[in-house]
């Protein structure tokens, strides 16, 4: 896994897109107290890094006695990323990807692994080992959200889009069955904020149900002028 610094920049973008920043704790979608750039204070590993890297006692954040700065949070996030990357590297022994990951793929998988290492399970590892990009995208989108949570589905979309890039991401979704696309949509439809749902479909128009059966726009062939006329 080369270009670790570039992969981290991709992950920063992915993380900021889904988490944003807060200098005081808030509850994430699973009820975990979270601070900074999505740092889960219930995670002993993350709490220890906040203590060691940022020099802040996690309990002081929880009590409101301390706040975390963007720079401190990013330093902790980078420490988490490096540790997660090392763990991903160790998965090579478990028949992980036979081909080298590009920085965007590295970032997407690191984000998933940091969120929950079980998300990179045997089926996804199998697709990665076979260099089956479309299969990996489908696995991320269809089989990595056991609770059918709309927030998780939104994050999987971001991870899959980063992993595959726009061409493979769109092709993978287009090649899904209607039932598979509906599985993603049904989870997204649980969003309480309709404006947020609209933003998701604007960001990923290939999933927009209103466009799935829309007739193709007519195109007219324009006869070129000959001989410079």
N, C-alpha and C positions, 0 to 999 in steps of 0.2 A: 504494500500500500504506500505508494509514493506521493509526493506533493501534499504532505500533511498540512502545511500552512494553508495551501489553497483549499483543501478539503474543509479546513476549519472555517474559512470565509464563507463557503457554501452553507455550512451548518449554522453559522451566525445568522445568515439571511433566513434560513428555514426556521430557526428558533424564534427570531424576532417577528417573523410573519405569523407565528402561532401563539407566542407567549407575550410579546411586548416586554415592558420593564416596569417594576414597581419597587420602590425603595422600602416599602413596608409590607408585611405579610398579608396575603389574601388566600381564600380557599379555592383550590382548583376544582375541576369538574368531579373529582373523586373525593373531595373533602379534605385534601391534604393542605396544610399551611405551606404556602409557596411565596418566595420572595425573589427579587432581582429578575433575572432572565429565566424564569421558570424553575428556580432551585427549590426542590422539595425538601422542606425542613424535617419531614418524617423519615427521610433517608439517612441512616447513620453515616454512610459514606459521604454524602453531600454535606451533612452537618459538620463532619470532621474537617472537610476541605474549607468550609466557611471559616472555621476556627483557625486553621493552619495557614490558609492562603490569604484570606481577607483580614484576619486578626480580629474577628468579631465573634462573640459568644452567641450561638443560635438562640439561647433563651432570652438574651437581651433584645433580639429581633422580635421574638414572640411577645415579649412584654411591652414593646414599644420604647424601651430604653435606648435602643440603637437603630440606626438606619443603614442600609447598604447603598453604596454609590454605584453608578454604572460601571466604573473602572474596576471596582472590587468584585462586582458580580461577574464581569467578563473574565477576570482572572480565575475565578472559581469555575466558570463554565469551561474555560480552556483546560484547566486541570482535569475536569470530568471528561472532556473530549479525549485528551491524551490517554487517560486510563482506559476509556472505552475502546479506543483504537488498539491499544495493546491487547485487550481481551479479544477483539475481532481477529487480530493477527494470530492469536493462539488457536482460533477456530479452524485455521488452516489444517491442523492435525485431524479435524473432524470432517475432512473432505468439503471444506468451505468452497470458495470459488477457485476453479482451476485457472481462470484468467485473472489478470490484475484489474482491480477496481479503478475506475477513473475517479477524480476528486469528488464529483457530484454524487456518484454511487456510494463512495466511501462516506460522505456526509449523511446521506439518507439512512444508510444502515447504522451508522454510529448514533444517529438521533433515535432510531428505533431501539437499538440495543440499550442505550442509556435509559430510555423510557421504561423498558421492560425487556430483559435479556431473552425471555421466552418468546418474544415476537419473532426472533430469528430461529424458528424451529426447524425440524427435519425436512419438512416439505419445501420451505423457502430455501434452505441450504441445498437441497437437491436441484432446484431450479437454477440457483447460482452456480453450482458446480457444473451444470450442463450448459452454462452461458445462455440460458433461456431467458432473455430480457423480458419478453412479453409474459412468459409464465410467472416470472418473479413479480412483475407489476400486478398481475391478477391475484397472486398470493397475498401481496401487501393489501390490496383493496378489498378482497373478499373473505380472507381467513385470518385477519389480524385485529378483529374487534369483537371479541366474544360477547361483550355486553351490549352490542348494537347501540353504542352511544354516539350521538351526532357530532359531538366535539372530537371524539376519537376518529370518526370517519373523515372529518375535515382534515385532521392532521395526517391521516393515511394518504389522502389525496395529495397533499403537499409533498409527502415523502416519496410517493410513487412518481409524481411529476418530476421531482428532482432526480430520482434514480434513473428514470427512462429518458428524460429530455422530452421536448414537445412532440417529436415525431413518433417515437416508440410509445409514449404515454397515450397519445390520441389513437394510434393504431390498435393498441392493446384493448382499449375501451370499445372501439368500433367493432372489434372481432369478438367481443363478448356476446353471449346470448341476451335476449331481452330480459329474461329472468335474472341474470347476473347484474345487468345494469339497474334493474328495478330493486334489487337487494341493496345497492348503494343508495339509490334515491329514497327508498323507504326509511333508511336510517337517517339520512339528511333531513327528511320531512319532519322528524321529531324535534327539530330546532324550534325553540319558542319564539324566536325573533324572525319574522318573515323577511325582513330586510337583509338579515345575515344570510338566509337561504338564497335570496336573489343574488347576493354578492358571490356566493359559491358558484352558482350557475353562470354568472358573468365571467368568473375566473376560469371555469372549466366548461365552456359551451358544448363540448362533445357529450356532456351528460344531461344537458338541458332537455327535459321531456317535451317541452313545447316545440322543440326544433327537430325532434327525432323523425316525425312523419311529415315534416313540412316539404312541399314539393320543391324540387330544385328550380332555381331561377333560370328562366330561358336565356340562352346565349345566342347571339346572332353572329354569323360568320360575315365578316366584312371583306368584300372582294378588294384585293389590293390594286392600286392604280398601276397601270403598265406603262412602260416607256416614259416615265416621268410626267405623265399627263395629270 
